[in-house]
Structures are given as structure tokens and as C-alpha cells.
Amino acid sequence: MNPILPASMVILVFLVSNAINYAQELPIPKQIPPDSTLIETDKNSLLPIPVVFFTPESGLFFGASLLYNFYIDREKPINASQIQFAGGYTTKDQLLIFIPF
């Protein structure tokens, strides 16, 4: 038996079963618009995030990342700008600092 045939049958069954699952449309519930006084979109924010990961080259890394969100145009706070900083220490005595652009 050709080994490609069983693999293609599995893919076909997967695609057909997913199409059947999404065939029925559910009614969309009415959404209540949020109160605009409760949403503060034009404020700057500073978000610290703990970071832990492992790579074979550097071992276990533990540190923190800071995300600073701010708005350039206060009249139209549509898109926030973001500055990121991250740093930490590894179990192989490395000090890593990330400043993505």
C-alpha cells in the first residue's frame, strides 16, 4: 500500500470534520457598548513581566521585561507606541540585556 495514501486520507478526514463543525452559525448576541468613562485609553502604562526560559547554550535564564506603552498624539489615542527592555541572569554566569527596536 502506498504510504502517501493513508496520510492524505487523514488530512482529508480532518478537514472535512472541521468543516462540519463550523457549518452551523450561532446567533450573535447583542453586545452592550462599554461605558466610555470606564475605559482610559490615553494613559501611559508600565508593565513588568517576569521571564524564565531555558536554552542549551545559556542554561536557565531568569529575569524581567518592562513594557512601556505611551501615546504620541493625545488628541487621537488610536495606536499606542511601545518601548521594551529586558534583562536577566543565566545559570552559566551570563548577564543578558535585550533592547529591541
C-alpha positions as CSV (number, residue, x, y, z in Angstrom):
1,M,0.0,0.0,0.0
2,N,1.2,3.5,-0.8
3,P,2.3,5.4,2.4
4,I,1.1,8.7,1.0
5,L,-2.5,7.5,0.6
6,P,-3.2,6.9,4.4
7,A,-1.6,10.3,5.2
8,S,-3.7,12.1,2.6
9,M,-6.8,10.3,3.9
10,V,-6.1,11.5,7.5
11,I,-5.7,15.1,6.3
12,L,-8.9,14.8,4.2
13,V,-10.9,13.5,7.2
14,F,-9.5,16.2,9.4
15,L,-10.5,19.0,7.0
16,V,-14.0,17.6,6.4
17,S,-14.7,17.1,10.1
18,N,-13.6,20.7,10.8
19,A,-15.9,22.0,8.0
20,I,-18.8,20.1,9.5
21,N,-18.2,21.6,13.0
22,Y,-18.3,25.2,11.7
23,A,-21.2,24.6,9.3
24,Q,-23.9,26.0,11.6
25,E,-23.8,29.6,12.5
26,L,-24.8,30.6,16.0
27,P,-26.7,33.8,16.5
28,I,-24.5,36.7,17.6
29,P,-25.6,38.0,20.9
30,K,-26.1,41.8,21.2
31,Q,-23.2,43.4,22.7
32,I,-23.6,46.3,25.1
33,P,-21.1,49.1,24.2
34,P,-18.8,49.7,27.1
35,D,-19.1,52.9,29.1
36,S,-16.5,55.3,27.7
37,T,-15.9,56.8,31.1
38,L,-14.6,53.5,32.4
39,I,-12.0,53.0,29.6
40,E,-8.9,55.1,29.9
41,T,-7.1,54.6,26.6
42,D,-4.9,57.7,26.7
43,K,-2.9,56.8,29.7
44,N,0.7,55.7,29.7
45,S,1.4,52.3,31.3
46,L,4.4,50.4,32.6
47,L,4.1,46.6,32.7
48,P,6.7,44.4,34.4
49,I,6.7,40.8,33.2
50,P,8.8,38.0,34.8
51,V,10.8,36.0,32.2
52,V,12.1,32.4,32.6
53,F,13.4,30.2,29.8
54,F,16.0,27.5,29.1
55,T,18.4,27.1,26.2
56,P,21.3,24.6,25.9
57,E,23.7,27.5,25.1
58,S,22.9,29.7,28.1
59,G,21.2,27.3,30.6
60,L,18.3,28.6,32.7
61,F,17.5,32.3,32.2
62,F,15.6,34.3,34.8
63,G,14.9,38.0,34.7
64,A,12.3,40.6,33.9
65,S,10.9,42.5,30.9
66,L,9.5,46.0,31.1
67,L,6.9,47.2,28.5
68,Y,6.2,50.9,28.4
69,N,3.2,51.9,26.4
70,F,2.6,55.6,25.5
71,Y,0.6,57.7,23.1
72,I,2.3,60.3,20.9
73,D,-0.9,62.1,20.0
74,R,-3.2,62.7,22.9
75,E,-5.9,64.2,20.7
76,K,-6.4,60.8,18.9
77,P,-5.2,57.9,21.1
78,I,-5.6,55.3,18.4
79,N,-2.3,53.4,18.3
80,A,0.0,53.1,21.3
81,S,3.7,53.2,20.9
82,Q,5.8,50.7,22.9
83,I,9.3,50.6,24.3
84,Q,10.6,47.2,25.6
85,F,13.5,46.4,27.9
86,A,14.5,43.0,29.2
87,G,17.4,41.7,31.3
88,G,18.4,38.8,33.4
89,Y,21.0,36.3,34.5
90,T,21.7,32.7,33.4
91,T,22.9,29.7,35.2
92,K,26.1,29.8,33.1
93,D,27.1,33.2,34.6
94,Q,25.9,35.3,31.7
95,L,24.2,38.7,32.1
96,L,21.8,39.3,29.2
97,I,20.2,42.6,28.3
98,F,17.7,43.0,25.5
99,I,16.7,46.3,24.0
100,P,14.6,45.5,20.8
101,F,14.0,48.3,18.4
